[in-house]
Every structure is written in structure tokens, then in C-alpha cells.
Amino acid sequence: MTQDLRALVVDDDNSWRQIMSEILIDNNFDVDSAETVEEAVAALQSSPHRLAVVDLSLSASDHHNQDGLRVLEHIRRLDPNCRAILLTGFATVEIAVKALTEYNAFTFLRKESFRRSEFKDIVKRILISAPNAVDEIPASHADPKPVATTSSPATPKALIVDDDAGWRSILEDIIGESEFTPITSASFGEALGLLRKDKFSLAVVDLSLRGGQNLDGLQLLNITKGHHIPTIVVSGLSEPEDIQRIYTEHSISAYIEKQAFDRNAFKRLLSETKQINETPDELSILTDREREVLNLLSQGLTNKEIAEELVITTNTVKRHLKAIFEKLDVHTRAAATAIATRGK
């Protein structure tokens, strides 16, 4: 057995230690176990580990105990190549965000909704991923099915697209508190299917949906833009030039860096989006094609350029513009552009 396949399970509950150890042994790990911070530190000092499963609370009598965060800090210092999974029944959104951003946890899972298949998927992702890197926010896994919350028809729906279980859970909690119905998705294909069969008032999209440097989320931004869905990007990508380009090319509502995620700021964005959704849309009377023509018109394109962009004839562009002017009750390109850009 190589040292790369050694795991550490830290939990004060013997039943959970046994469950985690059993699954990890089935996946060819040698397993060390610990009940306290001190025992965890001793194990970390004795051998390097490929992954660690850490309970947030290491005191059965104190549900406010957060010794698990101390263990995550020791892992970061003593065994930096070890990927840590926070497993808890008591984590608030704030604690979950802290574990993912400040303590560099790979993901977190809730005990009350724990599934062996989900955990095994995460273990597989850890085994094929590179060792921990400073400031990296890794992806987690893909759920086999989207999770939807039942709601009344009047409740606006929000699509969450992130392949990390921890971040999906965080976003789902906050969005559910903000009078949206959250519907989660873990992959591009899953999200595309949902967008095709349902109507959403908001999309929250991570850019990297398979880990690494791929940016599958950018394709989804093109789709949500075409469907006129206000979209918030929550991503680990933090290069200023990339963020500026995404704002310019995809007309997103907001961009939030995961490392700087703030619950209250995110809730304000949700509130603003909900208000926009409740305000009558002047452009709702236009067809999708007419909106596309108007969008290109507002960018300063000529009829010929619009025709080339949409692969239609200039006469067709003129017919669309005539219909747009009549529906919006305007007579000039400038007036139509003013309506198209109002509120952007």
C-alpha cells in the first residue's frame, strides 16, 4: 500500500468513524482514525495522507463545538497535499464558506443527507485530482440527479450550476431564504436540460464545471443571455481581465469571487434581481429573434452587420426592425437602443 492511499477519519462518533473507514477501506485506503484534535495532529505528524474526513463538532455534548476547523488548519500546515472533506450535521452557511475558502477544504457534506454513492464519487474525484495547491478551490463531484424544491407557481425559480456539493448546498440555502425556488445542477448537460424544459428567473453559475481550467460555464452564460435570464457568476476565477471580459461579452448581472464570498452581499443581489423580475419588461412583447436584432442594434451594428451576425438577409433585418419600432412605439434606432439599454 502506498502512502498516497492513506486516509484520516476524524469524528467523535464511533458509528460515523466506522462508516467512513469502511467505505475508504473498500477503496483501497489504509485508514487512521481520531476522536480529538490532539489525536488528529498525532496522526498527521506520523504519516502523510491523501485525504481526510473531518467532523465539524468533536464534542457530542456541545453542538457549537468547531474543533473540526482546527483540524483543517492543522491539515493545511502539517499535510498540505491532503484533501479534506468536512462532514457535519451542524454547519451554517458561514461555517461552510469558511471551510471552503479559508481552510481550503475540498468540499463539505451534511450528515443528515449523506449518501454513500455521493461520498464515493468525491473520493474518486480526489484520487484523480492534483494535490492541494494554495488558493485553489477544487471542484467536487456531479450528482446523478438535479435536486428541486417544490414550490407554488408564483415563486420564481433559480437555477444553481456548480459541480461542488458544498457550494451547491451553500447557494441553495441562501437562495431558498430569498423567496426563490432553488433548483440545482452539477454539470453543463444537466443544466442545459433544465433550461430547455423550465422557465427560470435567475441563474447562478460557476465557470469551471469539471475541475481544472475548463470553463464550461461560459457556454451556459451564452444560453442564459439568450433566454434573458439574469445571471450571477460565483467562481474561483479571479483574474481582473477575465472578469471584465465576462461582464462585457456575457452581460451578467454580477460576478462574485468564491474566495471573497459574502452572504449578505449575495442576498442583496438576489433581492435586486427579484425586484427586477417583478418589474414589467418593456421588451417582453418582442420575439426572441427581435430581441437578438435589437441587442445587436444597441451595440452599434449596421443592418448589414446584423444580417451577417444572425446569418439572415438585410431585408429580413429591416422587417424585424420595423416590427420592433412598432411594438416599442419608437421611430428611430436611437430610441430603440435607449429602451434596450435601459436598466443595464
N, C-alpha and C positions, 0 to 999 in steps of 0.2 A: 504494500500500500504506500503510495507516495504521499508526501506531506501536503501536496496540493489538495488532497481529498480528505482533509481533516476538518471537522466542523465542531463548533461550540454551541451548546444549548444552555441558555441562562434563564431559569424560571424557578420561582419558589414553590410552584405547584408540581408535585411529583407526576400527576397524570399527564400534564402537558409536556413535561420533560420526556416521558415515555413515548408519547405520540410523536413528538418531533424526532426523537432519536430513532424510533422505528422506521420512519419514512426516510431519514437520511442514511441509515444503515442499508436499507433496500436500494439506495442509490450509490452504494459502494463507498460511503464515507466511514472513516473512523470518527467516533463521536466522544468528545469530552462534555461533561455536564457540570453545572454550577448552580447554587441556590442564592448566592450573595455576590455583592460587588467584589469582595475580597477573594472569593473562590474563583471568580471570573478572571481577575487580574493574575492570579497564580497560574491559571491555565494558559492565558495569553503569553505569559513570560516563559512558559515551558516549551511551547511549540507554536509554529505559525499555523494559521487556519485559512481555509479557502472561503468559508462563510460562517456566520454566527446568527443564531436566532435568539433574540433578546426580548424578554417581557419587560414592559414599562415599569410595572409595580412589582417590587421584590419583597413586599410585605403584605401578607394576607389580611392583616388587621387594619391596614392603612391604605385606603383606595386613592389617597392623594400622593402616595409614595411615587417618586420618579427616579429611583435608583437605576433604572434601565438606561436613562440618558447618561448617567455617569459611566456605565459600562460602554456605551457607544463612544464616549470620549476616550476611554482607555484603549478601545479597539483602534481608534484613529491614530493614537500616539504609539502604541506598542506593536500593532499588527496592521499597518496601513494597506496591505494588499488583501485584507479580509473584507468581504462584502457582508454587511449587516442587515438583517430583516427585523424590524420592530414589530413584535406581536403583542397586542394589548386588548383589554376589554374596557379601558377607561380613557383612551386618548381623546382629547378635544382637538378641534381643527388646528388651534395654535400649536399644540404639542406636536401634532403630526407634521406640520410645516417645519417646525424647528428641527425635528428628527431628520427630515429630508434635506434641508438646506444647510443648517448649522453643523449637524453631526454627520452629514454625508451618508445617511442610511440608504440602502439600495431601494427599499420600499417599506411600507408598513401594512399589516393585516389586522383586521379586527377578529378577536376570538369568537364573538357571537355569530359571525358569518363565515367562519373558517371552513374551507373546503380542501380536502387532500389533493384533488386534481389541480386546484389553483396553486397550492403550495409547491407541488411537483413541477409545475410549469415555471415557476420562479426559480427553483433550483436549477433547472435546465438552462435558463437564461443566464444565470450566474456562471455556470460551468463553461458556456461558450463566449462569455464576455471577457474583456481585458480586466486585469486587476484594477483596483481603485486608483483614481487619479485625483489630484487636488482640484477642487471646484467643479468636479464632474457631477452631473445629475443624471444617473443612468436610467434607462427605461426598465420596465418591469416585465410584464407579460401580457398576453392577449387573452381576454375572457372568451370562452366559446360562444357566449350569447350576450347581447346588449341587455342592460337592466333598465326597465322602465317603471315609472311610478304612476299608478292610476290617478287620474285627475278628472275634474269636470271639464266639459268642452270649452268653458270660458277661460280656463287657466292657460296662459301662453306656455309653449314648450321650449325648452332649451336643450340643444344637443351638445354634449361634452365628448370631446375626442382626445383621448390620451391613452397610451399603452401602459402607463404606470398605474397599478392598482391604488397606490397611496394617493396620488394626485387626483385620480378619478373620485375617490372617496371624499377628499377634501372639497373639491369643487361641487360635488353632488350635495354635500351637506349645506354649503353656503347658498347655493342656487335654490335648493329646496326651501330655505328660510326666506327667500326673496320673492315669493309668490310666482315662481316659475315651476313647471314640472320638469325635473331633470331626466334626461334620457342619455345613458352612457354608451360609449362605443370605444373599442380598443384598437381599431385598425382603419385604414383607408377604405377598404372594401365594405366593412361593416357600416361605416358612416355614410358611404355613398348610397347603400341600400336604404338606409333610414331617410336620407334626404329625398330620395325618389318617391317614397311612399307616404311621407308625412309632411306636415307644414310646421316649420319652426320660426319662432320669433327671435331667437338668439342662438348663436353658436360660439362655443369656447373651444379653441383648437390648439393643441400642441403641434409644433412643426416637425419634430422627429418622432415617427410612429413605429420605428423598428430599431431604435437604438442607434448609436454611432452618429455619422454625419449626414445620413439621408434626411431629406426634407419633404416627406410625403405630404405633410400638412399644407405645403404651398399649393398643391393641386386642389385640396379641399377649399382653400381660400378663393380660388378661381370659381369654384362651384357655388359657394355661399354668396359670393359677389353677384354671380349671375342670377341667383334666386332672391337677391335683395334682402339677405338675412344679415342683420348687424352681427359682426364677428369680433370677438375679443381673443387675441393670441396670448396664451400663457405658456412660455417656453424658456428653456435653458439657454437659448441663443442670446448673446448679449453684445455682439459687435455693433457699434453705432451705425456703420454704413449699411449693414444688413437690415437693421430695424427701420432705418429711413427708407430703404428701397421697398420694404414690405408695406409700409404706410402708403407710399406713392403708387405702387403697382397694384395693390390689392384693396385699397380703400377700406382698411379695417377700422373698427371703432376705437380700439385701444390695444396696446402691447404691454404685457406685464412680464418682467423677468422673474423666473421662479426663485432665484436667489434673493430677490427683494420683495417677495410676495407679502402683501399686507391685507389682512381680512377686511378691514374697514374700507380701504380704498377700493377693493374689489366689489364690495357691497354697494358702494356709491355708484360705480359703473353700472351695476345691474339695475339700480333704481333709475338711473338716467335712461338706460335702454328701455325699460318698461314704460317710462313716460313717453318716449318717442313712439313706441308701438301703439300707445293709446291715443296718439295724436293723428287725426286723419291725414292720409298720404295723398298729396296733390297728384302724384304720378300713378296712383293705383288704377286710374282709368285707362292707362296705356297698356298695350300688349307687351309681352316680353321683347319682341323684336323692335317695337317702337322705343322701348327703354334703352335698348342697345344702341339704336341710332342716336337717341338724344344724349346718351352718355358720351359717345364719340364726338358729337357736335359740341358738347360742352368742353371737350378737350381741344377745340380749335381746328378740328379736321374739316377739310373741304368735302363737298359731295363726292368727288372722285375718290378721295382717300377713304371715306366711309365705305363706299362701294367695294374698294379693294380689300378693306379690313374684313368686311362681312361676306365677301365673295358674292355680291349681287350687282345688278346694273345701276347706273346713276339714275335712270328713270324710276327704278324701284325706290331708291333713296328719296327722290323728290316726292313720290307718293306717300312714303312714310312721314316725311316732314310735313306735308300738307295735313295729314291726319293728326299729327302731333299738335300743330298750331291750332287746329280747330278744337281739339279736345281740351287744350290748356287755355284757349281763348287768348292767344297772342298772335302777333303779326310779324315778328322779327326773330331772327336767330338769337340775337342778344337777349330778348325777353325770355325765350325758351331756355336759354342757358342759365339765366338768373334763377328760374324755377328749379332747374335740375341741380344747381349747386347750393340751393338754399338749405341751410342747416348742416351742410357738410363741414 
